[in-house]
Amino acid sequence: MASGELLDGRRLEVFRLPMTTRFRGVTSREGVVVFGDAGVGEFSPFWDYDATESAIWLRAALEAADVGPPAALRDRVPVNCTVPAVGPERAAAIVRDSNGCRTAKVKVAERGQTLDDDVARVAAVRAALGSEGRLRVDANGGWSVEDAIAALRELSQFDLEYAEQPVAEVVGLRDVRARTSVPIAADESIRRARDPLRVAQLAAADVVVLKVQPLGGVRACLAVADELGLPVVVSSALESSVGIAAGVALAAALPDLQFACGLATTALLDGDLVRNPAVVADGAIAVDAPAIDDDALDRHRADAETHRRWLDRIAACERVLSEPVRGPS
């Protein structure tokens, strides 16, 4: 079985999983399974991330492989279903087929679509959930401040739990939050920010979304959550069940978990890498360590060129991690 010789000669396996639905422009997920004494971790930064940013993701994979998860405070984690920027009928079907999820996150502000498209999709999801279900929207920073305020004014008729990253900048989040009744959640403003604590300092959000790989591991996320002092939603980065297991471990270790988490995304993948996939039952995912299925790994192993590119990428990240930390000059 082919494996890499980086990271002290440990076993590395490069995979490629097709997606069932195009999601944020992505049609497949590639990455590396990193093996260690404590288990396995996933390294799967998107290709537009440079070595400095990707190195944080590698740190998360190494924590999972070499240290393992912290103690769990719960054995199941409630999750939301995720509705891509699809038509209303498909959106409603995703909710109905979500294995008991009582919270839905709906993608909005998709490039090439209109607010009318968003309204139709969100209306269909609300109807499928019923009045007791929880509904949140995610714009991935796709609106301007004024567009966000107008859109949330229109979408608020559907009783939104919150709007995730309606605009790209933290200052814009603060302005939207001040001018709308819909609670605001910060995602990219946490995981892709030089200073993730600025969201709390500017009172720019009511909720924070934490993702394990982009923040460098479960323990790094727990530290950020403690410093932010805001309710946390744990979400995925479109990972296989290996990466999802780290997100579930974070959610299980949080002292307080008020919201369903965005970890039910393996349904967007056509295949998986483990014997115990992170599937939803009665609206929740069980806390469990990932057990690699070697037959599945064989089926989804990347081609030689993709394998080489990922090992080169890991080597670049290793160089970043080995650089000395520079203090103030």
C-alpha positions as CSV (number, residue, x, y, z in Angstrom):
1,M,0.0,0.0,0.0
2,A,1.6,3.3,-1.1
3,S,2.4,5.7,1.6
4,G,4.5,8.9,2.1
5,E,7.8,9.1,3.8
6,L,7.4,12.6,5.3
7,L,6.7,13.5,8.9
8,D,9.3,11.1,10.3
9,G,8.4,8.3,7.9
10,R,4.9,7.8,9.2
11,R,2.1,6.5,7.0
12,L,0.3,9.1,4.9
13,E,-2.5,8.3,2.5
14,V,-3.8,10.7,-0.1
15,F,-7.5,10.4,-0.9
16,R,-10.1,11.9,-3.3
17,L,-13.8,11.7,-2.5
18,P,-16.3,12.8,-5.2
19,M,-19.2,15.0,-3.9
20,T,-22.8,14.3,-4.5
21,T,-23.7,18.0,-4.9
22,R,-21.5,20.9,-6.1
23,F,-20.9,22.9,-2.9
24,R,-19.2,26.3,-2.8
25,G,-17.7,25.5,-6.2
26,V,-16.2,22.2,-5.1
27,T,-17.0,18.9,-6.8
28,S,-14.6,16.6,-4.9
29,R,-12.6,16.7,-1.6
30,E,-9.0,15.7,-1.5
31,G,-6.7,15.4,1.4
32,V,-4.3,13.2,3.4
33,V,-5.0,10.8,6.2
34,V,-2.2,11.1,8.8
35,F,-1.5,8.0,10.9
36,G,0.0,8.2,14.5
37,D,0.2,6.4,17.8
38,A,-3.1,7.9,19.1
39,G,-5.1,7.3,15.9
40,V,-5.6,9.2,12.6
41,G,-6.0,12.8,11.6
42,E,-7.1,14.5,8.4
43,F,-5.2,17.2,6.5
44,S,-7.5,18.7,3.8
45,P,-7.0,22.5,3.3
46,F,-8.5,23.9,0.2
47,W,-6.2,24.5,-2.7
48,D,-6.4,28.3,-2.5
49,Y,-4.8,28.2,1.0
50,D,-1.1,28.9,1.0
51,A,1.5,26.9,3.0
52,T,1.3,29.3,6.0
53,E,-2.4,28.9,6.4
54,S,-2.4,25.2,5.5
55,A,0.2,24.5,8.1
56,I,-2.4,25.2,10.8
57,W,-4.5,22.5,9.3
58,L,-1.5,20.1,9.5
59,R,-1.1,20.9,13.1
60,A,-4.7,19.8,13.7
61,A,-4.1,16.5,11.8
62,L,-1.0,15.8,13.9
63,E,-2.9,16.5,17.2
64,A,-5.6,13.9,16.2
65,A,-3.0,11.3,15.1
66,D,-0.5,11.8,18.0
67,V,-2.4,13.1,21.0
68,G,-6.1,12.1,20.4
69,P,-9.2,13.9,21.7
70,P,-9.7,15.5,25.1
71,A,-12.2,14.0,27.5
72,A,-15.8,14.0,26.3
73,L,-18.6,15.6,28.3
74,R,-21.4,14.1,26.1
75,D,-21.6,11.0,24.0
76,R,-23.8,12.4,21.2
77,V,-23.7,15.8,19.4
78,P,-26.9,17.3,17.9
79,V,-26.3,18.5,14.3
80,N,-28.0,20.5,11.6
81,C,-28.5,19.4,8.0
82,T,-26.9,21.6,5.4
83,V,-28.9,22.8,2.3
84,P,-26.7,23.9,-0.6
85,A,-27.9,26.6,-3.0
86,V,-30.3,24.3,-4.7
87,G,-33.9,24.7,-5.8
88,P,-36.8,24.7,-3.4
89,E,-38.0,21.2,-4.1
90,R,-34.5,19.7,-3.6
91,A,-34.0,21.9,-0.5
92,A,-37.1,20.5,1.1
93,A,-36.1,17.0,0.2
94,I,-32.8,17.4,1.9
95,V,-34.5,18.4,5.2
96,R,-37.0,15.5,5.0
97,D,-34.2,13.0,4.4
98,S,-31.9,14.4,7.1
99,N,-32.4,11.5,9.7
100,G,-34.2,13.6,12.3
101,C,-32.3,16.9,12.1
102,R,-34.4,19.6,13.7
103,T,-32.1,22.4,12.6
104,A,-31.2,23.3,9.0
105,K,-28.5,25.6,7.6
106,V,-29.4,27.1,4.2
107,K,-26.8,28.5,1.9
108,V,-27.7,31.9,0.5
109,A,-25.9,34.7,-1.4
110,E,-24.7,32.2,-4.0
111,R,-23.0,33.9,-6.9
112,G,-25.3,34.0,-10.0
113,Q,-28.5,33.7,-7.9
114,T,-30.9,36.4,-6.6
115,L,-32.5,37.2,-3.3
116,D,-35.7,35.7,-4.7
117,D,-33.9,32.4,-5.1
118,D,-32.8,32.6,-1.5
119,V,-36.3,33.4,-0.3
120,A,-37.8,30.5,-2.2
121,R,-35.2,28.1,-0.8
122,V,-35.5,29.3,2.8
123,A,-39.3,29.2,2.6
124,A,-39.2,25.6,1.4
125,V,-36.9,24.6,4.2
126,R,-39.1,26.3,6.8
127,A,-42.1,24.5,5.5
128,A,-40.3,21.2,5.6
129,L,-39.0,21.8,9.1
130,G,-42.3,23.1,10.5
131,S,-42.6,25.9,12.9
132,E,-40.7,24.2,15.7
133,G,-37.6,23.5,13.7
134,R,-34.6,25.8,13.9
135,L,-33.4,27.5,10.7
136,R,-30.2,29.4,10.0
137,V,-28.7,30.9,6.8
138,D,-25.1,31.1,5.7
139,A,-23.9,33.7,3.2
140,N,-20.2,33.0,3.4
141,G,-19.5,36.7,3.4
142,G,-21.3,37.1,0.0
143,W,-23.3,40.3,0.8
144,S,-22.4,43.9,1.2
145,V,-23.6,45.5,4.5
146,E,-26.6,47.1,2.8
147,D,-27.4,44.0,0.8
148,A,-27.2,41.9,4.0
149,I,-29.5,44.2,5.9
150,A,-32.1,44.1,3.1
151,A,-31.8,40.4,2.7
152,L,-32.1,39.6,6.4
153,R,-35.1,42.0,6.6
154,E,-36.8,39.8,4.0
155,L,-35.6,36.5,5.4
156,S,-36.5,37.3,9.0
157,Q,-40.1,36.3,8.2
158,F,-38.9,32.7,8.4
159,D,-37.8,33.0,12.1
160,L,-34.0,32.7,11.6
161,E,-31.9,31.3,14.5
162,Y,-29.0,33.3,13.1
163,A,-27.3,34.5,9.9
164,E,-23.8,33.1,9.5
165,Q,-21.1,35.5,8.1
166,P,-23.5,37.7,6.1
167,V,-20.5,40.0,5.1
168,A,-16.8,39.4,4.8
169,E,-15.3,41.9,7.2
170,V,-15.5,42.0,11.0
171,V,-16.5,45.7,11.0
172,G,-19.2,44.9,8.5
173,L,-20.5,42.1,10.8
174,R,-20.7,44.7,13.6
175,D,-22.6,47.1,11.4
176,V,-25.1,44.4,10.3
177,R,-25.6,43.2,13.8
178,A,-26.4,46.7,15.0
179,R,-29.0,47.2,12.2
180,T,-30.9,43.9,12.1
181,S,-32.9,41.9,14.6
182,V,-31.4,38.6,13.3
183,P,-28.6,37.3,15.5
184,I,-25.2,37.1,13.7
185,A,-22.7,34.3,13.7
186,A,-19.0,34.6,12.7
187,D,-17.3,31.9,10.7
188,E,-14.6,33.1,8.3
189,S,-14.0,36.1,10.6
190,I,-12.8,33.5,13.1
191,R,-11.0,30.8,11.1
192,R,-9.3,33.0,8.5
193,A,-8.5,36.0,10.7
194,R,-5.1,37.0,12.1
195,D,-6.9,37.9,15.3
196,P,-10.0,35.7,15.9
197,L,-10.7,37.5,19.2
198,R,-11.5,40.8,17.3
199,V,-15.1,39.5,16.7
200,A,-15.8,39.6,20.5
201,Q,-13.8,42.9,21.0
202,L,-16.0,44.7,18.4
203,A,-19.2,43.0,19.6
204,A,-19.6,41.8,16.0
205,A,-21.4,38.5,16.6
206,D,-23.8,36.7,18.9
207,V,-22.4,33.2,18.0
208,V,-19.1,31.9,16.8
209,V,-18.5,29.0,14.4
210,L,-15.3,27.0,15.1
211,K,-13.7,24.5,12.8
212,V,-11.0,22.2,14.0
213,Q,-8.6,22.1,11.1
214,P,-8.5,25.8,10.3
215,L,-7.8,26.7,13.9
216,G,-5.1,24.1,14.5
217,G,-6.8,21.4,16.5
218,V,-9.4,20.6,19.1
219,R,-7.4,22.1,22.0
220,A,-6.7,25.3,20.1
221,C,-10.4,25.6,19.5
222,L,-11.2,25.1,23.1
223,A,-8.8,27.9,24.0
224,V,-10.4,30.2,21.4
225,A,-13.9,29.4,22.7
226,D,-12.8,30.2,26.2
227,E,-11.3,33.5,25.3
228,L,-14.2,34.6,23.1
229,G,-16.8,33.8,25.7
230,L,-19.6,33.5,23.1
231,P,-21.9,30.5,22.3
232,V,-20.1,28.1,19.9
233,V,-21.3,26.1,16.9
234,V,-18.8,23.5,15.8
235,S,-18.8,23.1,12.0
236,S,-17.0,21.0,9.4
237,A,-14.6,22.0,6.6
238,L,-16.2,19.5,4.2
239,E,-14.2,16.6,5.6
240,S,-14.3,12.9,5.5
241,S,-15.4,11.1,8.7
242,V,-11.8,11.3,9.8
243,G,-12.0,15.1,10.0
244,I,-15.6,15.1,11.2
245,A,-14.5,13.0,14.2
246,A,-12.3,15.8,15.4
247,G,-15.2,18.2,15.1
248,V,-17.4,15.9,17.1
249,A,-14.6,15.5,19.7
250,L,-14.5,19.3,20.0
251,A,-18.3,19.6,20.4
252,A,-18.2,16.8,23.0
253,A,-15.6,18.6,25.0
254,L,-17.2,22.0,25.1
255,P,-18.5,22.9,28.6
256,D,-21.7,24.4,27.0
257,L,-23.3,23.4,23.7
258,Q,-26.4,25.5,23.1
259,F,-26.7,24.9,19.3
260,A,-26.8,22.1,16.9
261,C,-23.5,21.7,15.1
262,G,-22.7,21.8,11.4
263,L,-21.1,18.4,11.3
264,A,-23.6,16.4,9.2
265,T,-21.7,17.0,5.9
266,T,-20.5,13.5,5.0
267,A,-23.8,13.1,3.1
268,L,-22.3,15.6,0.6
269,L,-19.6,13.0,-0.2
270,D,-19.9,10.0,-2.4
271,G,-17.9,7.6,-0.2
272,D,-15.9,7.6,3.0
273,L,-12.7,6.2,4.5
274,V,-13.8,4.6,7.7
275,R,-15.7,1.6,9.0
276,N,-17.7,3.8,11.4
277,P,-18.8,6.8,9.3
278,A,-20.1,9.9,11.0
279,V,-23.7,9.5,10.1
280,V,-26.7,11.1,11.6
281,A,-29.2,9.2,13.7
282,D,-32.2,10.9,15.4
283,G,-30.6,14.3,14.6
284,A,-27.2,13.6,16.3
285,I,-23.8,12.0,15.6
286,A,-22.2,9.7,18.1
287,V,-18.8,10.5,19.6
288,D,-16.5,7.8,18.3
289,A,-12.9,7.5,17.2
290,P,-12.5,6.9,13.4
291,A,-11.5,3.4,12.4
292,I,-9.9,3.4,8.9
293,D,-11.4,1.0,6.3
294,D,-8.4,0.0,4.2
295,D,-10.7,-1.3,1.4
296,A,-12.4,2.1,1.2
297,L,-9.1,3.8,1.3
298,D,-8.0,1.7,-1.7
299,R,-11.1,2.7,-3.6
300,H,-10.6,6.4,-2.9
301,R,-6.8,6.7,-3.1
302,A,-5.8,9.6,-5.3
303,D,-3.8,9.2,-8.5
304,A,0.0,9.4,-8.5
305,E,0.1,13.1,-9.6
306,T,-2.4,14.1,-7.0
307,H,-0.5,12.1,-4.4
308,R,2.7,13.9,-5.3
309,R,1.1,17.3,-5.1
310,W,-0.2,16.6,-1.6
311,L,3.1,15.3,-0.3
312,D,4.8,18.4,-1.7
313,R,2.2,20.5,0.1
314,I,2.8,18.7,3.4
315,A,6.6,19.3,2.9
316,A,5.9,23.0,2.5
317,C,3.7,23.0,5.6
318,E,6.5,21.2,7.6
319,R,8.9,23.9,6.6
320,V,6.5,26.5,8.0
321,L,6.0,24.6,11.2
322,S,9.7,24.2,11.7
323,E,10.5,28.0,11.3
324,P,11.4,29.7,14.6
325,V,8.7,31.9,16.1
326,R,9.8,35.6,15.7
327,G,9.0,38.0,18.5
328,P,8.6,41.7,18.1
329,S,11.5,43.4,16.4
